[in-house]
Amino acid sequence: MSFSPNVLRDLKTLTLPWSTKLFVLLVLLVSAGMNIALFVMGVMNGRSDLLTATIQMFGVLLPIILLVAVLARAESGVAGLRRRTEILYLSVIPSVLARICESPQPLYAPEPRRRPPQPAASAPVFTNAVHGECHADFVVLVPCAGVWKAVVFRLEVNVGRINFNLCVPRHLVTPALKRPAALARRFAHTLEGAGAGRPDEGDDRLHTGYAFLKEPIARTIDGASFVCLVGGKFVSREFLWDSAEQLYFAQDLMFMLRAFLAEAPELFADVGEGTSGPPALDQVRAVLKGDLGALRQ
């Protein structure tokens, strides 16, 4: 007996109506009840044939009950995909981006049972993700050369494709950067690296890198105006279900954002002094809107 290689994906995307689930549950309950009744009758009447029959029936019903219970509790269908998107936005990506700051540690001799030290600091991450939406904006505060920099970007996770916007505050875009493709050329090194993809590993989708447009677009986030570089990439159809793929994407995103910041730090807003802790969110909002006086408050 052979199964389609996509059988697991088909089960995850399967959506059953409540009437069908209720019917299956009733059938299992009736079958289990009959099995228990036969077992009790066999014990009370001393009939070994009934005991043998109940044991054999239980051996058949147990894996079916376990399978139905797992499928009933597993996330599936459109609602499951939306829930997995929320987990990506609210858990996976923030936990990885919080480690965007490189924490220098002294060298030590590794040992099998020795736990590595915890990073010295983590980067604050903010988002405006909304329940049921496939897009979200993010702001990551990163200490850089004695100041806190705000790295702003947007993600649009459309199951098998991801769109990415790198958002540069409009007040930091000089007239020279408003020329055709000038902003993209300012990040030429990072864009070249982000465009490299992984070799195909047998999936029906290529593990592609990002393809960026040369011309930016305008976008407003939380009242602040940005000029955005737009890129996109295809991901596996199993992306939202595959924790390893999500971790790879989040870590790759972190390294790409770190490269953007290193290549052109002047295009990321200074939102606070690096000698103190991270600035408050209200101060970050004000600076991104162009209110540089908020830095002196």
Salt bridges, closest charged atoms under 4 A:
ASP49 OD2 - ARG47 NH2 2.94
GLU86 OE1 - ARG83 NH1 3.43
GLU86 OE2 - HIS131 ND1 2.44
GLU102 OE2 - ARG258 NH1 3.82
GLU133 OE1 - HIS135 NE2 3.41
ASP137 OD1 - ARG154 NH1 3.17
GLU156 OE2 - ARG154 NE 2.92
GLU201 OE2 - ARG198 NH1 3.79
ASP204 OD2 - ARG9 NH1 3.63
ASP204 OD2 - ARG237 NH1 2.41
ASP222 OD2 - ARG285 NE 2.56
GLU238 OE1 - LYS12 NZ 3.39
GLU245 OE2 - ARG198 NH2 3.33
GLU245 OE2 - HIS207 NE2 3.93
GLU266 OE2 - ARG186 NH2 2.79
ASP270 OD1 - LYS149 NZ 2.50
ASP282 OD1 - ARG285 NH1 2.88
